[in-house]
Amino acid sequence: MASSAPMADKLFSDELQSLQGLEAAPSGEPPSRFVQRCQDWFEAWLDANKHPLEKGEVPASQVLMFIFAEAPDIERSGNASSQDRMTKALKA
């Protein structure tokens, strides 16, 4: 017995396979999207390092730090003078 659903309403297996690797994009303001991406990355890291973590092979001195900056170029601009001093010191 044939289905009465129109062809446009059905997804074919090749279409379903093409969707398997897709993820929803983070939504919200940039800081919220950043946190969402960090959480996704950390969950993937935990999964990838499951066995070393269970065996206690990850050193206690290992840390993870995420830093979000709205305008990193502005924040780095204060370092220009210290970079100039470092360059001059190395040339001397």
C-alpha positions as CSV (number, residue, x, y, z in Angstrom):
1,M,0.0,0.0,0.0
2,A,1.5,3.3,-1.0
3,S,1.8,6.3,1.4
4,S,-0.4,9.3,0.7
5,A,2.2,11.7,2.1
6,P,3.7,14.0,-0.5
7,M,7.3,13.4,-1.6
8,A,8.4,16.8,-0.2
9,D,7.5,15.7,3.4
10,K,9.9,12.7,3.4
11,L,13.6,12.6,4.1
12,F,15.6,10.2,2.2
13,S,18.5,8.2,3.8
14,D,21.2,10.3,2.1
15,E,19.5,13.5,3.4
16,L,19.4,12.0,6.9
17,Q,23.1,11.0,6.7
18,S,24.1,14.5,5.6
19,L,22.4,15.9,8.7
20,Q,24.2,13.6,11.2
21,G,27.3,15.8,11.5
22,L,25.4,19.0,12.0
23,E,25.0,20.7,15.3
24,A,22.8,23.6,16.3
25,A,24.7,26.9,16.4
26,P,25.0,28.5,19.9
27,S,22.6,31.4,20.3
28,G,22.6,34.5,22.4
29,E,25.1,37.3,23.1
30,P,28.8,36.7,22.3
31,P,29.7,35.9,26.0
32,S,26.9,33.3,26.2
33,R,27.9,31.7,22.9
34,F,31.5,31.6,24.1
35,V,30.5,29.8,27.3
36,Q,28.4,27.3,25.2
37,R,31.4,26.6,23.0
38,C,33.6,26.1,26.0
39,Q,31.2,23.7,27.6
40,D,31.0,21.7,24.3
41,W,34.8,21.6,24.1
42,F,35.2,20.5,27.7
43,E,32.6,17.8,27.4
44,A,34.5,16.5,24.3
45,W,37.8,16.7,26.2
46,L,36.3,14.8,29.1
47,D,35.1,12.1,26.8
48,A,38.5,11.9,25.0
49,N,40.4,11.7,28.2
50,K,38.0,9.4,30.1
51,H,40.5,6.6,30.6
52,P,43.5,8.7,31.7
53,L,41.2,10.6,34.1
54,E,39.9,7.3,35.6
55,K,43.5,6.1,36.1
56,G,44.6,9.3,37.7
57,E,47.1,10.0,34.8
58,V,46.1,13.6,34.4
59,P,48.5,15.6,36.6
60,A,47.0,17.8,39.3
61,S,49.1,20.7,38.0
62,Q,47.2,20.7,34.7
63,V,44.6,23.5,34.5
64,L,42.1,24.7,31.9
65,M,41.4,28.4,31.5
66,F,39.0,30.1,29.1
67,I,39.3,33.8,28.5
68,F,36.7,35.8,26.7
69,A,37.5,39.3,25.5
70,E,35.0,41.5,23.6
71,A,37.8,43.5,22.0
72,P,41.1,41.7,22.3
73,D,43.0,44.2,20.1
74,I,42.1,47.0,22.5
75,E,43.3,45.0,25.5
76,R,46.5,44.0,23.7
77,S,47.3,47.6,22.8
78,G,48.7,48.3,26.2
79,N,51.4,45.7,25.6
80,A,52.8,47.5,22.6
81,S,55.3,49.5,24.8
82,S,56.4,46.4,26.7
83,Q,56.9,44.6,23.4
84,D,59.0,47.5,22.1
85,R,61.1,47.4,25.2
86,M,61.6,43.6,24.8
87,T,62.7,44.0,21.2
88,K,65.1,46.8,22.1
89,A,66.5,44.7,24.9
90,L,67.1,41.7,22.6
91,K,68.8,43.8,20.0
92,A,71.2,45.4,22.6
